[in-house]
Amino acid sequence: MSMDDRHAFGRREFLTGTALLGSMAGIAPHLLGQALADEAKPQSGGTLKLGMSGGATSDSLDPRTLTDWVPVNLSYQIMNGLVEIDDKNKVVPELLESWEAKPGATEWVFNIRKGVTFSNGKTLDADDIIYSIGLHRGETKSAGKAVIEDVTEVKKLGSNQIQLTLANGNVDLPFVLSDYHFMIVPNGFTDWAKPIGTGGYTLEVFEPGVRSVTKKRADYWKQGRAHVDSIELIDISDATARTNALISGQVDVINRLDARTVDLLARNPKIQIVRSSAGQHAVLVMNTTMKPFDDKNVRLALKYGIDRQKIIDTVLKGYGVIGNDHPIPRTNPYYAADLAQHGYDPDKAKFYLKEAGLSQLTVPLSVAETAFTGATDTGVLFQAAAAKAGITIDVKREPSDGYWDNVWLKAPFCASYWGGRPTADQMLSIAYKSDAKWNDTFWKRPEFDKILVAARVEFDDGKRKQMYGELQKMISEDGGALIPMFIDYLEAGAAKVKGMGPHPMFDFMGQRIGEKVWIAA
């Protein structure tokens, strides 16, 4: 964090503190201390209003179809996952209470939490877990299929115990099972318009792309979670509209702040800012099966034709770090720090155009703010920088609603984003393995797949780091992902919302904010 950032956040905290003390003037010291202590304790009641980007009219709560934050957040209100990633990026039990791997990490035994009930009164058991995992295996449309492709058998050992057998060992399997697609529903359940789960809330209203309402369950199994009586989630795709909704009190918390407004909001004593530096990154996706992006030289020309630092300074206002065209962040222990950085170099861009047999190039770039906040400005800045290399970027502004259905995975060159994953294997498997459903660059390299699978069973950490380094190099130098920057998660909430904090996985506390925060009286 820069000195300017520290000043802004320090001032907000100071103003919040003075406002609090002013409102409590005349209270005896021991009563003041008690008041502050009471505020720190979770309180029950009230309605939490979330203003979110990341929704569309095509949203579904079928776990196999989850692609963006609004349906993921809503799903976590209603359903639970197998395991959870905590605020230290550690895997912790959720519906899977404990586990043990046999030597070689190809056989895992998982114990299922007892005494948990679905909102329809059914008691959770092994059949529910097996069915829910099975939604992502075999003939399925789920993007989670690639995540657990190595699972060859899910076997019931008892009413509260299962065994997973893998084709290849994977020491990271519990992390893999944290994927948000693995929401748990009753055995045989198919009514995704009215999902039944073991979560802290039940669904009352679901208007895709507009709003949803959930109500608190009286019998939630998690102690110290699910404090508010109800949650209203409002889809607001425009960053300015979200910010205005927070300031006016129409909503209590918003995600995806425009970085240019953060310091201004930080001066408001009624607003708190949460910043999380994680693996979220912007991607300008090139379909490597379509001309001209099927030529590696064209891809390299574009990678050298973008001014990454200017985008970070202008669009992110410093709330992010430079990317190097692979998805592993600097915070990951397997980050390839020795990989040469792609920098802005119009002469190199021209060189690679020439290698492709071109003296100039015109390409369309589809953008929308739902891809990431600032995507349109990023495209415009790319357009200006690339022009110096003889590259014309035709920035096509697309509607936010329907973007993930109509543009992503269809347009030859488009803006996108990825939230980070807790392990390098999970990130690389879900988006870069040749047969991954969400391999949005359509980049397929058998040698990449071979090393990726081998790394899962490599217990020597030094060798594993070398293998992941080679994979990052292959994507950076040859792949179709132009990753200019890693983007800090920036969100804001009313001061009355307590318990908010940063998280290494996604924004809104790993999208579980609904069951974690409370509203101070």
C-alpha positions as CSV (number, residue, x, y, z in Angstrom):
1,M,0.0,0.0,0.0
2,S,1.3,3.4,-1.0
3,M,1.8,6.4,1.4
4,D,-1.3,8.0,-0.3
5,D,-3.3,4.8,0.4
6,R,-2.3,4.7,4.0
7,H,-3.2,8.4,4.4
8,A,-6.6,7.9,2.9
9,F,-7.4,4.8,5.0
10,G,-6.0,6.4,8.1
11,R,-8.2,9.5,7.7
12,R,-11.3,7.3,7.3
13,E,-10.5,5.4,10.5
14,F,-9.8,8.7,12.3
15,L,-13.2,10.2,11.2
16,T,-15.0,7.0,12.1
17,G,-13.4,7.1,15.5
18,T,-14.1,10.7,16.2
19,A,-17.7,10.4,15.1
20,L,-18.2,7.4,17.5
21,L,-16.6,9.2,20.4
22,G,-18.6,12.3,19.7
23,S,-21.8,10.4,19.8
24,M,-20.8,8.8,23.1
25,A,-19.7,12.0,24.9
26,G,-20.8,12.0,28.5
27,I,-21.0,8.2,28.8
28,A,-19.0,6.9,31.8
29,P,-15.7,5.2,30.7
30,H,-16.7,1.8,31.9
31,L,-20.0,2.0,30.0
32,L,-18.2,3.3,26.9
33,G,-15.9,0.2,27.0
34,Q,-18.9,-2.0,27.4
35,A,-20.6,-0.3,24.4
36,L,-17.6,-0.9,22.2
37,A,-17.3,-4.5,23.3
38,D,-21.0,-5.1,22.6
39,E,-20.6,-3.7,19.1
40,A,-17.8,-6.2,18.4
41,K,-20.2,-9.1,19.2
42,P,-22.3,-10.4,16.4
43,Q,-25.9,-9.2,16.6
44,S,-28.9,-10.9,15.1
45,G,-31.6,-9.2,13.1
46,G,-32.1,-6.8,10.3
47,T,-32.0,-7.0,6.5
48,L,-28.6,-7.0,4.7
49,K,-28.8,-5.4,1.3
50,L,-26.1,-6.3,-1.2
51,G,-25.5,-4.2,-4.4
52,M,-23.6,-6.5,-6.8
53,S,-22.0,-6.6,-10.2
54,G,-21.8,-10.1,-11.7
55,G,-25.3,-11.1,-12.5
56,A,-27.4,-11.5,-15.7
57,T,-31.0,-12.3,-16.7
58,S,-29.7,-15.8,-17.8
59,D,-28.5,-16.7,-14.3
60,S,-29.3,-20.1,-12.9
61,L,-28.7,-21.6,-9.4
62,D,-27.8,-25.0,-11.0
63,P,-24.3,-25.5,-9.5
64,R,-23.1,-26.8,-12.9
65,T,-23.8,-23.4,-14.6
66,L,-22.2,-21.0,-12.1
67,T,-20.1,-18.5,-13.9
68,D,-20.2,-15.1,-12.0
69,W,-20.5,-13.7,-8.6
70,V,-24.2,-12.9,-8.1
71,P,-25.3,-16.6,-8.6
72,V,-22.3,-17.8,-6.6
73,N,-23.0,-15.5,-3.7
74,L,-26.7,-16.4,-3.7
75,S,-25.9,-20.1,-3.9
76,Y,-23.7,-19.9,-0.8
77,Q,-26.5,-18.3,1.1
78,I,-28.7,-21.3,0.4
79,M,-26.2,-24.1,0.1
80,N,-22.9,-25.2,1.6
81,G,-19.8,-26.5,-0.1
82,L,-17.7,-29.6,0.7
83,V,-14.8,-27.5,2.3
84,E,-14.2,-23.8,2.8
85,I,-11.1,-21.7,2.2
86,D,-10.5,-19.4,5.2
87,D,-9.1,-15.9,5.3
88,K,-5.6,-17.3,5.6
89,N,-6.0,-19.4,2.4
90,K,-6.2,-22.6,4.4
91,V,-8.7,-25.3,3.7
92,V,-11.1,-25.9,6.6
93,P,-14.0,-28.4,7.0
94,E,-17.5,-27.6,5.9
95,L,-19.9,-30.5,5.0
96,L,-16.8,-32.7,4.8
97,E,-15.7,-32.7,8.4
98,S,-12.4,-34.5,8.2
99,W,-10.3,-36.6,5.7
100,E,-7.3,-38.8,5.3
101,A,-5.2,-39.7,2.3
102,K,-3.7,-43.1,1.8
103,P,-0.1,-43.3,0.7
104,G,0.3,-41.9,-2.9
105,A,-2.8,-39.7,-2.4
106,T,-4.9,-41.7,-4.9
107,E,-7.4,-42.9,-2.3
108,W,-9.0,-40.4,0.1
109,V,-11.5,-41.1,2.9
110,F,-13.9,-38.3,3.9
111,N,-16.1,-38.1,6.9
112,I,-19.4,-36.3,6.4
113,R,-20.6,-33.9,9.1
114,K,-23.4,-35.4,11.2
115,G,-26.6,-33.7,12.4
116,V,-26.9,-31.4,9.4
117,T,-30.3,-30.9,7.8
118,F,-31.5,-29.5,4.5
119,S,-34.1,-26.8,4.5
120,N,-36.8,-29.4,3.6
121,G,-35.9,-31.3,6.8
122,K,-33.9,-34.1,5.2
123,T,-30.8,-35.2,7.1
124,L,-27.5,-34.9,5.1
125,D,-25.9,-38.2,4.3
126,A,-23.4,-39.8,2.0
127,D,-25.9,-40.3,-0.8
128,D,-26.4,-36.5,-1.0
129,I,-22.7,-35.9,-1.2
130,I,-22.2,-38.6,-3.9
131,Y,-25.1,-37.3,-6.0
132,S,-23.9,-33.7,-5.7
133,I,-20.3,-34.6,-6.8
134,G,-21.8,-36.7,-9.5
135,L,-23.4,-33.7,-11.1
136,H,-19.9,-32.8,-12.3
137,R,-18.8,-36.2,-13.6
138,G,-19.5,-38.1,-16.7
139,E,-21.8,-36.5,-19.3
140,T,-22.3,-33.1,-17.8
141,K,-22.2,-29.4,-18.8
142,S,-20.4,-28.5,-15.6
143,A,-17.2,-26.5,-15.6
144,G,-16.4,-28.4,-12.4
145,K,-15.9,-31.5,-14.5
146,A,-12.3,-30.6,-15.4
147,V,-11.6,-29.8,-11.7
148,I,-12.3,-33.4,-10.6
149,E,-11.6,-35.2,-13.9
150,D,-9.1,-37.5,-12.1
151,V,-11.8,-38.9,-9.7
152,T,-12.5,-42.4,-11.0
153,E,-14.8,-43.5,-8.2
154,V,-16.9,-42.1,-5.5
155,K,-17.7,-44.9,-3.1
156,K,-20.0,-45.0,-0.1
157,L,-18.3,-46.5,3.0
158,G,-21.1,-45.7,5.4
159,S,-24.0,-43.3,5.9
160,N,-21.5,-40.6,6.8
161,Q,-18.3,-41.6,5.0
162,I,-17.2,-41.8,1.4
163,Q,-14.0,-42.7,-0.5
164,L,-12.7,-40.9,-3.5
165,T,-10.3,-42.8,-5.8
166,L,-8.2,-40.8,-8.3
167,A,-6.5,-42.0,-11.5
168,N,-3.5,-40.0,-10.4
169,G,-2.6,-38.9,-6.9
170,N,-3.3,-35.3,-5.9
171,V,-2.0,-33.9,-2.6
172,D,-4.2,-30.8,-3.1
173,L,-7.5,-32.7,-3.4
174,P,-9.1,-30.9,-0.3
175,F,-8.3,-27.6,-2.0
176,V,-9.8,-28.8,-5.2
177,L,-13.0,-29.7,-3.5
178,S,-13.4,-26.1,-2.4
179,D,-14.5,-25.1,-5.9
180,Y,-17.8,-23.2,-5.8
181,H,-19.4,-25.6,-8.3
182,F,-19.6,-28.3,-5.6
183,M,-22.7,-27.1,-3.8
184,I,-24.5,-29.8,-2.0
185,V,-28.2,-30.6,-2.6
186,P,-30.3,-33.7,-1.7
187,N,-29.9,-36.9,-3.6
188,G,-31.8,-36.7,-6.9
189,F,-32.6,-33.0,-6.6
190,T,-33.3,-31.2,-9.9
191,D,-35.5,-28.1,-9.2
192,W,-32.9,-25.4,-9.6
193,A,-35.5,-22.6,-9.6
194,K,-36.1,-23.5,-5.9
195,P,-32.9,-25.0,-4.6
196,I,-32.8,-26.9,-1.4
197,G,-29.6,-26.7,0.7
198,T,-28.0,-26.9,4.1
199,G,-27.1,-23.1,4.1
200,G,-28.2,-20.5,6.5
201,Y,-31.0,-19.1,4.3
202,T,-33.9,-20.2,2.2
203,L,-34.8,-18.7,-1.2
204,E,-37.9,-16.4,-1.2
205,V,-37.5,-14.4,-4.4
206,F,-35.2,-15.0,-7.4
207,E,-35.5,-12.6,-10.4
208,P,-32.3,-13.3,-12.4
209,G,-30.4,-10.2,-13.3
210,V,-32.7,-8.1,-11.0
211,R,-32.9,-9.1,-7.4
212,S,-33.2,-12.0,-4.9
213,V,-34.4,-12.3,-1.4
214,T,-33.5,-15.0,1.2
215,K,-34.7,-15.6,4.7
216,K,-32.8,-16.9,7.7
217,R,-33.2,-20.5,8.8
218,A,-33.9,-21.1,12.5
219,D,-31.8,-24.3,12.6
220,Y,-28.6,-23.5,10.8
221,W,-25.9,-25.9,11.8
222,K,-23.0,-23.4,11.8
223,Q,-22.4,-21.8,15.1
224,G,-21.7,-18.0,14.9
225,R,-22.9,-17.6,11.3
226,A,-26.0,-16.3,9.5
227,H,-26.8,-13.3,11.7
228,V,-29.2,-11.2,9.7
229,D,-32.9,-12.1,9.3
230,S,-32.9,-11.7,5.5
231,I,-30.6,-10.8,2.6
232,E,-31.7,-8.8,-0.4
233,L,-29.3,-9.0,-3.3
234,I,-29.8,-6.3,-6.0
235,D,-28.0,-6.6,-9.4
236,I,-26.3,-3.3,-10.3
237,S,-23.9,-3.7,-13.2
238,D,-22.8,-0.1,-13.4
239,A,-20.0,0.9,-10.9
240,T,-21.3,4.5,-10.5
241,A,-24.8,3.3,-9.9
242,R,-23.6,0.8,-7.2
243,T,-21.6,3.5,-5.5
244,N,-24.5,6.0,-5.5
245,A,-26.7,3.2,-4.1
246,L,-24.3,2.8,-1.2
247,I,-23.9,6.5,-0.5
248,S,-27.7,7.0,-0.5
249,G,-28.4,4.0,1.8
250,Q,-30.3,2.0,-0.8
251,V,-27.8,-0.9,-0.2
252,D,-25.4,-1.7,2.6
253,V,-22.5,-3.3,0.8
254,I,-21.2,-3.2,-2.8
255,N,-18.5,-5.0,-4.7
256,R,-16.2,-4.1,-7.6
257,L,-15.5,-0.5,-6.7
258,D,-14.2,1.8,-9.4
259,A,-10.6,2.3,-8.2
260,R,-10.9,6.0,-9.1
261,T,-13.5,6.5,-6.4
262,V,-11.9,4.6,-3.5
263,D,-9.9,7.5,-1.9
264,L,-13.0,9.7,-2.1
265,L,-15.2,7.1,-0.4
266,A,-12.5,6.4,2.2
267,R,-13.0,10.0,3.5
268,N,-16.6,9.3,4.3
269,P,-17.0,8.3,8.0
270,K,-20.1,6.3,7.3
271,I,-18.3,4.0,4.8
272,Q,-15.7,1.3,5.2
273,I,-13.4,0.1,2.5
274,V,-12.1,-3.5,2.2
275,R,-9.2,-4.2,-0.1
276,S,-8.0,-7.8,-0.8
277,S,-4.9,-8.5,-2.8
278,A,-5.5,-12.0,-4.3
279,G,-5.4,-13.8,-7.6
280,Q,-8.1,-11.9,-9.4
281,H,-6.8,-10.9,-12.9
282,A,-8.0,-9.2,-16.0
283,V,-7.7,-11.2,-19.2
284,L,-7.9,-10.1,-22.8
285,V,-8.8,-13.5,-24.3
286,M,-7.6,-14.5,-27.8
287,N,-9.2,-17.6,-29.4
288,T,-6.1,-19.4,-30.6
289,T,-8.1,-21.4,-33.1
290,M,-9.3,-18.3,-35.0
291,K,-7.3,-16.1,-37.4
292,P,-5.2,-14.1,-36.8
293,F,-4.8,-15.4,-33.2
294,D,-3.9,-18.8,-34.4
295,D,-0.4,-17.4,-35.1
296,K,1.9,-17.2,-32.0
297,N,3.6,-14.2,-33.5
298,V,0.4,-12.2,-33.6
299,R,-0.3,-13.1,-30.0
300,L,3.2,-11.9,-29.0
301,A,2.8,-8.7,-31.0
302,L,-0.3,-7.9,-29.0
303,K,1.4,-8.8,-25.7
304,Y,4.2,-6.3,-26.4
305,G,1.7,-3.7,-27.8
306,I,-0.1,-3.0,-24.5
307,D,1.1,-0.5,-21.9
308,R,0.4,-2.5,-18.7
309,Q,1.7,0.0,-16.2
310,K,-0.3,2.9,-17.7
311,I,-3.5,0.8,-17.3
312,I,-2.6,0.0,-13.7
313,D,-1.9,3.7,-13.0
314,T,-4.9,5.0,-14.9
315,V,-7.7,2.4,-14.5
316,L,-6.7,0.8,-11.2
317,K,-5.1,3.9,-9.6
318,G,-2.4,1.6,-8.2
319,Y,-4.8,-1.0,-6.8
320,G,-3.2,-3.9,-8.5
321,V,0.1,-5.3,-9.9
322,I,1.4,-5.9,-13.4
323,G,0.6,-9.2,-15.0
324,N,2.8,-11.4,-17.2
325,D,0.3,-13.3,-19.3
326,H,-0.1,-16.2,-17.0
327,P,-2.6,-16.6,-14.1
328,I,-0.4,-17.4,-11.1
329,P,-0.1,-14.4,-8.7
330,R,3.0,-13.3,-6.9
331,T,1.5,-14.4,-3.6
332,N,1.4,-18.0,-4.8
333,P,4.4,-20.1,-3.6
334,Y,4.9,-21.5,-7.1
335,Y,4.9,-18.1,-8.8
336,A,7.7,-18.0,-11.5
337,A,9.6,-14.9,-10.3
338,D,12.5,-15.6,-12.8
339,L,10.2,-15.4,-15.9
340,A,11.1,-12.4,-18.1
341,Q,8.4,-9.7,-17.9
342,H,6.5,-8.7,-21.0
343,G,6.8,-5.0,-21.2
344,Y,5.4,-2.3,-23.5
345,D,7.7,-2.4,-26.6
346,P,6.2,-1.2,-29.9
347,D,9.4,-2.2,-31.8
348,K,9.1,-5.8,-30.5
349,A,5.5,-5.7,-31.4
350,K,6.4,-4.7,-34.9
351,F,9.0,-7.4,-35.1
352,Y,6.5,-10.1,-34.3
353,L,4.0,-8.7,-36.8
354,K,6.7,-9.0,-39.4
355,E,7.4,-12.6,-38.3
356,A,3.7,-13.2,-38.9
357,G,4.1,-11.7,-42.4
358,L,2.3,-8.5,-41.5
359,S,3.2,-4.9,-41.6
360,Q,0.0,-3.8,-39.8
361,L,-3.0,-5.5,-38.0
362,T,-6.6,-4.7,-37.2
363,V,-8.4,-6.7,-34.6
364,P,-11.7,-6.3,-32.8
365,L,-11.7,-6.3,-29.0
366,S,-15.1,-6.9,-27.3
367,V,-15.4,-5.2,-23.8
368,A,-18.1,-4.7,-21.2
369,E,-17.9,-3.5,-17.6
370,T,-19.2,-6.9,-16.4
371,A,-15.9,-8.4,-17.6
372,F,-14.1,-6.3,-15.0
373,T,-14.6,-2.7,-13.8
374,G,-12.5,-0.5,-16.1
375,A,-12.6,-3.0,-19.0
376,T,-13.7,-0.3,-21.5
377,D,-11.0,2.1,-20.4
378,T,-8.5,-0.7,-20.6
379,G,-9.5,-1.3,-24.2
380,V,-9.2,2.4,-25.1
381,L,-5.7,2.6,-23.5
382,F,-4.7,-0.5,-25.3
383,Q,-5.9,1.0,-28.6
384,A,-3.7,4.1,-28.1
385,A,-0.6,2.1,-27.2
386,A,-0.9,-0.5,-29.9
387,A,-1.4,2.1,-32.6
388,K,2.3,2.9,-32.2
389,A,3.1,-0.6,-33.3
390,G,0.9,-0.5,-36.4
391,I,-1.9,-2.4,-34.6
392,T,-5.5,-1.1,-34.7
393,I,-7.6,-2.2,-31.8
394,D,-11.3,-1.8,-32.7
395,V,-12.9,-1.5,-29.3
396,K,-16.5,-3.0,-29.4
397,R,-18.6,-2.0,-26.4
398,E,-20.9,-4.9,-25.6
399,P,-24.0,-4.9,-23.3
400,S,-23.2,-6.2,-19.8
401,D,-26.3,-8.3,-19.7
402,G,-25.8,-11.5,-21.6
403,Y,-22.1,-10.9,-22.0
404,W,-21.0,-14.3,-20.6
405,D,-23.5,-16.1,-22.9
406,N,-23.2,-14.1,-26.1
407,V,-19.6,-12.8,-26.1
408,W,-17.3,-14.8,-23.9
409,L,-16.2,-18.1,-25.5
410,K,-17.6,-16.8,-28.8
411,A,-15.9,-13.6,-29.7
412,P,-12.3,-14.0,-31.2
413,F,-10.9,-11.4,-28.8
414,C,-12.7,-10.2,-25.7
415,A,-12.2,-8.9,-22.1
416,S,-12.7,-11.3,-19.2
417,Y,-11.5,-11.9,-15.7
418,W,-10.7,-14.8,-13.4
419,G,-10.9,-14.9,-9.7
420,G,-7.9,-16.6,-8.1
421,R,-7.9,-20.2,-7.0
422,P,-6.2,-21.5,-3.8
423,T,-3.7,-23.7,-5.7
424,A,-1.7,-23.3,-8.9
425,D,-3.1,-26.7,-10.1
426,Q,-6.7,-25.6,-9.7
427,M,-6.2,-22.4,-11.6
428,L,-4.3,-24.1,-14.4
429,S,-6.6,-27.1,-14.6
430,I,-9.9,-25.1,-14.8
431,A,-8.7,-22.6,-17.5
432,Y,-5.7,-23.9,-19.4
433,K,-5.8,-27.7,-19.6
434,S,-6.7,-28.8,-23.1
435,D,-10.0,-30.4,-22.2
436,A,-11.1,-27.8,-19.6
437,K,-14.7,-26.6,-20.2
438,W,-13.5,-23.0,-19.5
439,N,-10.4,-23.1,-21.6
440,D,-11.5,-19.7,-23.0
441,T,-8.4,-19.3,-25.2
442,F,-8.9,-22.8,-26.8
443,W,-5.2,-23.3,-26.3
444,K,-4.3,-27.0,-26.4
445,R,-0.8,-28.4,-25.6
446,P,-0.4,-32.1,-24.8
447,E,3.0,-31.3,-23.2
448,F,1.4,-28.8,-20.9
449,D,-1.3,-31.3,-19.8
450,K,1.4,-34.0,-19.1
451,I,3.4,-31.7,-16.8
452,L,0.3,-30.4,-15.1
453,V,-0.9,-33.9,-14.2
454,A,2.6,-35.0,-13.1
455,A,2.9,-32.0,-10.8
456,R,-0.1,-33.2,-8.8
457,V,1.8,-36.2,-7.4
458,E,5.3,-34.6,-7.1
459,F,6.0,-34.5,-3.4
460,D,9.4,-32.7,-3.8
461,D,8.5,-29.1,-3.4
462,G,11.5,-27.9,-5.4
463,K,10.7,-30.1,-8.4
464,R,7.0,-29.1,-8.1
465,K,8.0,-25.4,-8.2
466,Q,10.1,-26.0,-11.3
467,M,7.2,-27.8,-13.0
468,Y,4.7,-25.0,-12.3
469,G,7.3,-22.5,-13.5
470,E,7.6,-24.3,-16.8
471,L,3.8,-24.2,-17.2
472,Q,3.6,-20.5,-16.5
473,K,6.4,-20.0,-19.1
474,M,4.4,-22.0,-21.7
475,I,1.3,-19.9,-21.2
476,S,3.1,-16.6,-21.1
477,E,5.1,-17.2,-24.2
478,D,2.7,-19.2,-26.3
479,G,-0.8,-19.0,-24.9
480,G,-3.7,-16.8,-25.9
481,A,-4.3,-15.1,-22.6
482,L,-3.1,-11.5,-22.5
483,I,-3.1,-10.8,-18.7
484,P,-2.1,-7.2,-18.2
485,M,-2.8,-7.0,-14.5
486,F,-3.9,-8.6,-11.2
487,I,-6.7,-6.5,-9.7
488,D,-7.2,-6.0,-6.0
489,Y,-10.7,-6.8,-4.8
490,L,-12.2,-3.5,-3.7
491,E,-15.5,-3.4,-1.9
492,A,-17.3,-1.0,0.4
493,G,-19.9,-1.2,3.1
494,A,-21.9,1.0,5.5
495,A,-20.2,1.5,8.8
496,K,-23.1,-0.3,10.5
497,V,-22.2,-3.6,8.7
498,K,-19.8,-5.4,11.1
499,G,-17.5,-8.3,10.5
500,M,-16.4,-7.4,7.0
501,G,-12.8,-8.2,6.1
502,P,-10.4,-9.1,3.3
503,H,-10.2,-12.6,1.9
504,P,-7.6,-14.3,-0.4
505,M,-10.4,-16.0,-2.4
506,F,-12.8,-13.7,-4.4
507,D,-14.4,-10.6,-3.1
508,F,-17.2,-10.5,-0.5
509,M,-15.3,-12.7,1.8
510,G,-15.0,-15.5,-0.7
511,Q,-18.7,-14.8,-1.6
512,R,-19.8,-15.9,1.8
513,I,-20.4,-12.5,3.2
514,G,-24.1,-13.2,3.7
515,E,-23.5,-15.6,6.6
516,K,-20.5,-13.8,8.1
517,V,-21.5,-10.2,8.7
518,W,-24.1,-8.6,11.0
519,I,-25.8,-5.2,11.3
520,A,-25.1,-3.1,14.4
521,A,-28.2,-1.7,16.1
